[in-house]
Amino acid sequence: PLVGAPPMDLARPRAVEPEAPRTKRHEDVDARLLRMATTISERIRTDPSLIEAATAYIDRRRLTASGSEQLALREWRTVLTTMSVPRIRRLLVEDGARGRRLRQSLPFLDVLSPAEREQLLRGDSGPQ
């Protein structure tokens, strides 16, 4: 007897696995990061010095960051040192590819308490 799949099974097209669960998970992560970024954007509106704090965080983090993280931190540093406060706030909540990508490496997480981060990650509305 042969071992393995029957030969006719190899000739048939494979059933395509639905991608909804994977897409759903990615969309969930994006939604959580957007909630965090929205809260951070509001904090920056009332306290623009948070931008300086994020820049200092980047400078510390770059000392031990991996290569790919270095790229993200370098981009964030450029954003924080060249854009106006209103533009940074818009970028944080931007629905485009760049906004979504940058939210994956937010240098502002220290402006949220651990409890606030947890609340936003769970999907609660967060502090108002």
C-alpha positions in Angstrom: 0.0 0.0 0.0 1.0 3.6 -0.7 1.4 5.9 2.2 0.1 9.5 2.0 -2.8 11.2 0.3 -4.7 9.4 -2.5 -3.3 10.6 -5.9 -6.7 12.1 -6.9 -6.7 14.3 -3.8 -3.4 15.8 -4.9 -4.9 16.7 -8.3 -8.0 18.5 -6.8 -7.7 22.2 -5.8 -7.2 22.6 -2.1 -10.0 24.2 -0.2 -9.1 27.7 0.8 -9.2 28.4 4.5 -11.3 31.3 5.4 -9.2 34.3 6.4 -11.8 36.0 8.4 -10.5 34.9 11.8 -6.9 36.1 11.0 -8.2 39.4 9.5 -10.5 39.8 12.5 -7.6 39.5 14.9 -5.5 42.0 13.0 -8.4 44.4 12.9 -8.9 44.0 16.6 -5.2 44.9 17.3 -5.6 47.9 15.0 -8.7 49.0 16.8 -7.0 48.7 20.2 -4.0 50.7 19.1 -6.3 53.3 17.6 -8.1 53.7 20.9 -4.7 54.1 22.7 -3.5 56.6 20.0 -6.7 58.6 20.3 -6.3 58.9 24.1 -2.6 59.9 23.6 -3.6 62.5 21.0 -6.0 64.1 23.4 -3.3 64.1 26.1 -0.9 65.8 23.7 -3.5 68.5 23.0 -3.5 69.5 26.6 0.2 68.8 27.2 2.4 69.2 24.2 5.5 68.5 26.4 4.6 64.8 26.0 6.2 65.0 22.6 9.5 65.8 24.2 9.0 62.9 26.6 8.4 60.5 23.7 11.5 61.8 22.0 13.6 61.1 25.1 12.0 57.6 25.3 13.1 57.0 21.7 16.6 58.1 22.4 16.8 55.7 25.4 15.2 52.8 23.5 17.4 53.0 20.4 20.4 52.0 22.5 19.1 48.4 22.8 16.5 48.1 20.1 16.6 45.5 17.4 17.3 46.4 13.7 13.6 46.5 12.7 12.7 48.4 15.8 15.5 50.9 15.1 13.8 51.8 11.8 10.5 52.5 13.5 12.1 54.5 16.2 14.1 56.5 13.7 10.9 57.3 11.8 9.1 58.3 15.0 12.0 60.6 15.9 11.8 62.3 12.5 8.0 62.7 12.9 8.3 64.1 16.5 11.1 66.6 15.6 9.8 67.9 12.3 6.0 67.9 12.5 3.8 70.4 14.3 1.8 69.3 17.3 -1.5 69.3 15.3 0.0 67.2 12.5 1.4 64.7 15.0 -2.0 64.4 16.6 -3.6 63.8 13.2 -0.9 61.2 12.3 -1.6 59.3 15.6 -5.2 58.7 14.5 -4.7 58.6 10.8 -6.6 55.7 9.1 -4.0 55.3 6.3 -1.2 52.6 6.1 1.4 54.9 7.7 -0.8 55.8 10.7 -1.6 52.1 11.3 2.1 51.1 10.9 3.4 53.8 13.2 0.8 53.0 15.9 2.4 49.5 16.2 5.4 51.2 17.8 3.9 54.0 19.8 6.7 55.9 21.8 4.0 57.5 24.0 2.9 54.5 26.1 4.5 56.0 29.2 1.9 58.8 29.2 -0.7 56.1 30.0 -0.8 54.4 33.3 -0.6 50.6 33.3 -4.3 50.5 34.3 -5.2 52.9 31.4 -3.3 50.8 28.9 -5.0 47.6 30.1 -8.4 49.3 30.0 -7.8 50.5 26.4 -6.4 47.1 25.3 -9.5 45.3 26.7 -11.7 47.5 24.6 -13.1 49.8 27.3 -13.8 53.4 26.3 -10.8 54.6 28.3 -10.5 57.7 30.4 -12.5 60.7 29.4 
